[in-house]
């Protein structure tokens, strides 16, 4: 066999081994990936009062990453029974709430009642937040 043929064979085997490795890595990564919070949550669903207290506490968290983590966990457990608590906390603190937090609430809420979320943001007195809310609920409603 010539040197050129040997190089091609080595290259072909390398490509096959690399492809198998990537396939196995992709399969393992998918199998080990944690389930999204909205699909299954080990924590019980909080009541409206519990949700209000937890969202209020999270909104007062000064660290952006910690606040976002806590709120996203709560938004994953948001439902028709407890959304009023989350909304009450946001309404009290809307002026100080960062846009990502507001968008997270509205996206989660729009997942099960986009009309109510959109109607509620129309009552907000802060023009920038109201506009953002209208845009977010419209976009989320198109997604869901």
RAQUIVEN-V799968 format. One record per residue. N is the residue number from 0. RES is the residue in one small letter. SS is DSSP state (2 for helix, 1 for strand, 0 for the rest). PSI is psi in whole degrees, -180 to 180 (999 if undefined). Layout:
n:N res:RES ss:SS psi:PSI
n:N res:RES ss:SS psi:PSI
This chain:
n:0 res:x ss:0 psi:142
n:1 res:x ss:0 psi:165
n:2 res:x ss:2 psi:-35
n:3 res:x ss:2 psi:-39
n:4 res:x ss:2 psi:-38
n:5 res:x ss:2 psi:-39
n:6 res:x ss:2 psi:-40
n:7 res:x ss:2 psi:-41
n:8 res:x ss:2 psi:-44
n:9 res:x ss:2 psi:-43
n:10 res:x ss:2 psi:-43
n:11 res:x ss:2 psi:-44
n:12 res:x ss:2 psi:-41
n:13 res:x ss:2 psi:-42
n:14 res:x ss:2 psi:-42
n:15 res:x ss:2 psi:-46
n:16 res:x ss:2 psi:-43
n:17 res:x ss:2 psi:-42
n:18 res:x ss:2 psi:-42
n:19 res:x ss:2 psi:-42
n:20 res:x ss:2 psi:-45
n:21 res:x ss:2 psi:-42
n:22 res:x ss:2 psi:-44
n:23 res:x ss:2 psi:-40
n:24 res:x ss:2 psi:-42
n:25 res:x ss:2 psi:-44
n:26 res:x ss:2 psi:-44
n:27 res:x ss:2 psi:-42
n:28 res:x ss:2 psi:-41
n:29 res:x ss:2 psi:-36
n:30 res:x ss:2 psi:-30
n:31 res:x ss:2 psi:-9
n:32 res:x ss:0 psi:135
n:33 res:x ss:0 psi:149
n:34 res:x ss:0 psi:144
n:35 res:x ss:0 psi:147
n:36 res:x ss:0 psi:-34
n:37 res:x ss:0 psi:-20
n:38 res:x ss:0 psi:-39
n:39 res:x ss:0 psi:128
n:40 res:x ss:0 psi:128
n:41 res:x ss:0 psi:-28
n:42 res:x ss:0 psi:144
n:43 res:x ss:0 psi:154
n:44 res:x ss:0 psi:125
n:45 res:x ss:0 psi:153
n:46 res:x ss:0 psi:174
n:47 res:x ss:2 psi:-41
n:48 res:x ss:2 psi:-41
n:49 res:x ss:2 psi:-40
n:50 res:x ss:2 psi:-43
n:51 res:x ss:2 psi:-46
n:52 res:x ss:2 psi:-44
n:53 res:x ss:2 psi:-41
n:54 res:x ss:2 psi:-42
n:55 res:x ss:2 psi:-47
n:56 res:x ss:2 psi:-44
n:57 res:x ss:2 psi:-40
n:58 res:x ss:2 psi:-24
n:59 res:x ss:0 psi:-4
n:60 res:x ss:0 psi:122
n:61 res:x ss:0 psi:-27
n:62 res:x ss:0 psi:120
n:63 res:x ss:2 psi:-46
n:64 res:x ss:2 psi:-41
n:65 res:x ss:2 psi:-43
n:66 res:x ss:2 psi:-47
n:67 res:x ss:2 psi:-43
n:68 res:x ss:2 psi:-48
n:69 res:x ss:2 psi:-45
n:70 res:x ss:2 psi:-42
n:71 res:x ss:2 psi:-37
n:72 res:x ss:2 psi:-42
n:73 res:x ss:2 psi:-41
n:74 res:x ss:2 psi:-30
n:75 res:x ss:0 psi:-18
n:76 res:x ss:0 psi:11
n:77 res:x ss:0 psi:136
n:78 res:x ss:0 psi:-179
n:79 res:x ss:0 psi:-25
n:80 res:x ss:0 psi:-29
n:81 res:x ss:0 psi:-1
n:82 res:x ss:2 psi:-31
n:83 res:x ss:2 psi:-34
n:84 res:x ss:2 psi:-45
n:85 res:x ss:2 psi:-43
n:86 res:x ss:2 psi:-40
n:87 res:x ss:2 psi:-44
n:88 res:x ss:2 psi:-44
n:89 res:x ss:2 psi:-40
n:90 res:x ss:2 psi:-39
n:91 res:x ss:2 psi:-34
n:92 res:x ss:2 psi:16
n:93 res:x ss:0 psi:-40
n:94 res:x ss:0 psi:-34
n:95 res:x ss:0 psi:-11
n:96 res:x ss:0 psi:133
n:97 res:x ss:0 psi:152
n:98 res:x ss:2 psi:-37
n:99 res:x ss:2 psi:-38
n:100 res:x ss:2 psi:-44
n:101 res:x ss:2 psi:-45
n:102 res:x ss:2 psi:-38
n:103 res:x ss:2 psi:-47
n:104 res:x ss:2 psi:-50
n:105 res:x ss:2 psi:-35
n:106 res:x ss:2 psi:-46
n:107 res:x ss:2 psi:-45
n:108 res:x ss:2 psi:-43
n:109 res:x ss:2 psi:-20
n:110 res:x ss:2 psi:-24
n:111 res:x ss:2 psi:-12
n:112 res:x ss:2 psi:69
n:113 res:x ss:2 psi:-35
n:114 res:x ss:2 psi:-43
n:115 res:x ss:2 psi:-41
n:116 res:x ss:2 psi:-47
n:117 res:x ss:2 psi:-43
n:118 res:x ss:2 psi:-40
n:119 res:x ss:2 psi:-43
n:120 res:x ss:2 psi:-23
n:121 res:x ss:0 psi:-18
n:122 res:x ss:0 psi:-10
n:123 res:x ss:0 psi:136
n:124 res:x ss:0 psi:-14
n:125 res:x ss:0 psi:109
n:126 res:x ss:2 psi:-45
n:127 res:x ss:2 psi:-42
n:128 res:x ss:2 psi:-38
n:129 res:x ss:2 psi:-47
n:130 res:x ss:2 psi:-46
n:131 res:x ss:2 psi:-41
n:132 res:x ss:2 psi:-41
n:133 res:x ss:2 psi:-46
n:134 res:x ss:2 psi:-44
n:135 res:x ss:2 psi:-44
n:136 res:x ss:2 psi:-33
n:137 res:x ss:2 psi:-45
n:138 res:x ss:2 psi:-43
n:139 res:x ss:2 psi:-38
n:140 res:x ss:2 psi:-35
n:141 res:x ss:2 psi:-33
n:142 res:x ss:2 psi:-43
n:143 res:x ss:0 psi:999
